[in-house]
């Protein structure tokens, strides 16, 4: 039996788009190229904008059904399958880390992967051969999410890839079929890039007040919230933060970052 120590994994925040991401001529290739550069993870821990539940919930750990949590799309998007194995050992590690820190945890064993989880995973690990566990956002409060990420950080040394999945800007009124980018989306993305490059955690945590038109870029903040789990999990590598994907998709910023 191998006794090799797993390679320490980075922590990621990615913009996951929507089911039509799979049909984009550029974005799937960007995600695939990103995953090809990563060490192979022992498992993936996903925190998606599309599952808010308190106390923090741990999803399915054996068979992982998909949650088609979107409406009005063409039928073929509801036929997507992603039969990744569950991660019961990772679930137990998450329970121990969070409960030791006083964070209550519940199990929701029939809750599968929503599109914030499986849409990017289909592009990054198409063989569906890496175990996956999804946990909920128990709050949208940035500081509390940062602390949760800090508690989960030791998993990186066990070969676990921690992924916060959201959208760097998310105002559906700014969606543009022709790709037109409003000044609000562009200015928020630029502010976020500069705050990340400056390692300015305080500004990021207070983005609703510090960012230009923060409430217009995120009328509701659930798509920015997973970033704080990532920042907490990757805080030791904040100085090595880099944007792997940038640009815009249908008018929204798809900035995606890696720490470590």
C-alpha positions in Angstrom: 0.0 0.0 0.0 1.3 3.4 -0.9 2.3 5.7 2.0 3.0 8.7 -0.3 1.8 12.0 1.1 -0.9 13.6 -1.1 0.3 16.8 -2.9 -1.1 19.9 -1.3 -3.9 21.2 -3.5 -4.7 24.8 -4.3 -8.0 26.5 -3.5 -10.1 27.7 -6.4 -12.9 30.2 -6.9 -14.6 29.8 -10.3 -17.4 31.5 -12.2 -19.6 28.7 -13.3 -21.9 30.3 -15.8 -25.1 28.4 -16.5 -25.9 25.2 -18.4 -25.2 26.8 -21.8 -21.5 27.2 -20.7 -21.0 23.8 -22.4 -21.8 25.3 -25.7 -19.5 28.3 -25.4 -16.7 28.2 -28.0 -14.0 29.3 -25.4 -15.0 28.7 -21.8 -15.0 24.9 -21.7 -11.5 24.8 -23.1 -10.3 27.3 -20.5 -11.7 25.1 -17.7 -10.2 22.0 -19.2 -6.8 23.6 -19.6 -7.0 24.8 -15.9 -7.7 21.4 -14.6 -4.9 19.9 -16.7 -2.4 22.1 -14.9 -3.6 21.1 -11.4 -2.3 18.2 -9.3 -4.7 15.3 -9.5 -7.0 15.7 -6.5 -7.9 12.9 -4.1 -11.4 14.5 -3.9 -13.2 17.8 -4.7 -15.1 19.8 -2.0 -17.6 22.0 -3.7 -19.3 25.1 -2.3 -21.9 26.4 -4.7 -23.9 29.6 -4.9 -26.9 27.5 -5.5 -27.2 25.7 -2.2 -27.9 27.9 0.8 -28.9 26.0 3.9 -28.2 26.4 7.6 -26.8 24.8 9.6 -24.1 24.0 7.1 -25.3 20.9 5.3 -23.3 18.0 3.8 -24.8 16.5 0.7 -24.9 13.0 -0.7 -21.9 10.9 0.0 -22.6 7.7 -2.0 -24.7 8.1 -5.2 -24.6 11.7 -6.4 -27.9 12.7 -8.2 -27.8 15.9 -10.2 -30.1 18.8 -9.2 -31.4 20.5 -12.4 -32.1 23.8 -10.6 -32.9 25.9 -13.6 -36.0 26.5 -15.7 -36.9 27.2 -19.3 -33.8 25.8 -20.9 -33.7 23.4 -23.9 -34.3 19.8 -23.0 -30.8 18.5 -23.6 -29.5 20.5 -20.6 -31.7 18.3 -18.4 -30.1 15.1 -19.9 -26.6 15.9 -18.7 -25.2 13.2 -16.5 -22.2 13.3 -14.2 -21.8 10.0 -12.3 -18.8 11.0 -10.0 -18.2 8.8 -6.9 -19.2 10.2 -3.5 -16.7 11.1 -0.8 -17.8 9.7 2.5 -14.3 9.9 4.1 -14.1 13.6 3.1 -17.6 14.1 4.6 -16.4 12.7 7.9 -13.3 15.0 7.9 -15.5 18.0 7.2 -17.7 17.1 10.1 -14.8 16.8 12.5 -13.1 20.0 11.4 -16.2 22.1 11.6 -17.7 20.6 14.8 -14.4 20.9 16.6 -14.5 24.6 15.7 -18.1 24.9 17.0 -19.8 25.1 13.6 -23.0 23.0 13.6 -23.3 20.5 10.7 -26.2 18.6 9.4 -26.4 15.8 6.8 -28.8 16.0 3.8 -28.0 12.6 2.2 -30.4 12.9 -0.7 -29.0 16.3 -1.9 -27.0 15.9 -5.0 -24.9 18.3 -7.2 -26.5 21.4 -8.4 -25.5 23.1 -11.7 -23.0 25.3 -9.8 -21.1 22.1 -9.1 -21.6 19.8 -12.0 -21.5 22.3 -14.9 -17.8 23.2 -14.3 -16.9 19.7 -13.1 -18.1 18.2 -16.5 -15.5 20.4 -18.2 -12.7 20.1 -15.7 -12.9 16.3 -14.8 -15.0 14.9 -17.7 -14.2 11.3 -16.8 -16.2 11.8 -13.5 -13.6 9.7 -11.7 -12.7 12.1 -8.9 -14.9 11.8 -5.7 -17.0 14.9 -5.1 -18.7 16.3 -2.0 -20.9 19.4 -1.9 -21.6 21.4 1.2 -24.0 24.3 1.6 -23.5 28.0 2.2 -24.9 28.4 5.8 -24.7 32.2 5.6 -23.9 34.9 3.1 -21.9 36.9 5.7 -18.3 37.2 4.3 -16.4 37.0 7.6 -18.2 33.8 8.7 -17.6 32.2 5.4 -13.9 33.2 5.6 -13.7 31.4 9.0 -15.3 28.3 7.5 -12.7 28.3 4.8 -10.0 28.6 7.3 -11.3 25.6 9.2 -11.4 23.5 6.0 -7.9 24.5 4.9 -6.2 21.4 6.4 -8.0 19.3 3.8 -5.8 20.8 1.1 -2.9 18.9 2.7 -4.9 15.7 2.3 -5.2 16.1 -1.5 -8.6 17.8 -1.4 -9.4 20.5 -4.0 -11.6 23.1 -2.4 -13.7 24.9 -5.0 -16.0 27.9 -4.4 -18.3 28.1 -7.3 -20.2 31.4 -8.1 -20.0 34.2 -10.6 -17.7 37.2 -10.2 -20.5 39.5 -11.1 -24.1 38.4 -11.1 -26.9 40.7 -12.0 -29.3 39.0 -14.4 -30.5 42.4 -15.7 -27.0 42.9 -17.1 -27.2 39.7 -19.2 -26.5 40.5 -22.8 -27.0 38.0 -25.7 -24.5 40.1 -27.8 -21.9 40.2 -25.0 -22.3 43.9 -24.3 -20.6 44.7 -20.9 -22.0 47.5 -18.8 -19.8 49.9 -17.0 -21.0 48.5 -13.6 -19.8 44.9 -14.5 -16.5 46.2 -15.9 -15.8 48.5 -13.0 -16.6 45.8 -10.3 -14.5 43.2 -12.1 -11.5 45.7 -12.3 -11.9 46.6 -8.6 -12.0 42.9 -7.6 -8.9 42.2 -9.7 -7.0 45.0 -8.0 -8.2 44.0 -4.5 -7.1 40.4 -5.1 -3.7 41.5 -6.5 -3.2 43.7 -3.5 -4.2 40.9 -1.1 -6.7 43.3 0.4 -8.9 41.0 2.4 -10.5 43.8 4.3 -11.8 45.5 1.2 -13.0 42.2 -0.3 -14.9 41.3 2.9 -16.6 44.7 2.8 -17.2 44.7 -1.0 -20.8 45.9 -0.7 -19.4 49.2 0.6 -15.9 49.3 -0.9 -16.5 48.2 -4.4 -18.0 50.5 -7.1 -21.7 49.8 -7.4 -21.3 46.6 -5.4 -25.0 46.1 -4.9 -25.6 46.5 -8.7 -22.9 44.0 -9.5 -24.5 41.7 -6.9 -28.1 42.6 -6.1 -28.0 39.5 -4.0 -24.6 38.3 -2.9 -24.8 34.5 -3.1 -22.6 34.3 -6.2 -19.8 36.2 -4.6 -20.1 34.4 -1.3 -18.2 31.2 -2.2 -15.1 33.4 -2.8 -14.8 33.9 0.9 -14.7 30.2 1.6 -11.9 29.9 -1.0 -10.0 32.9 0.5 -10.2 31.3 3.9 -9.0 27.9 2.7 -6.3 29.5 0.6 -5.3 32.4 2.9 -1.8 31.1 3.5 -1.3 31.3 -0.3 -2.9 34.7 -0.8 0.4 36.1 -2.0 0.4 33.5 -4.8 -3.2 34.4 -5.9 -3.7 34.6 -9.7 -6.6 35.0 -12.0 -6.7 32.0 -14.3 -9.7 33.0 -16.3 -11.0 36.5 -16.9 -13.1 38.3 -19.4 -16.9 38.3 -19.7 -19.7 35.9 -20.7 -23.0 37.4 -21.8 -22.1 40.6 -20.0 -21.0 39.1 -16.7 -17.5 38.8 -15.4 -16.2 35.2 -15.4 -13.1 35.9 -13.3 -11.8 32.7 -11.7 -8.9 32.5 -9.4 -6.4 30.1 -7.9 -4.6 30.3 -4.5 -1.6 28.0 -4.2 
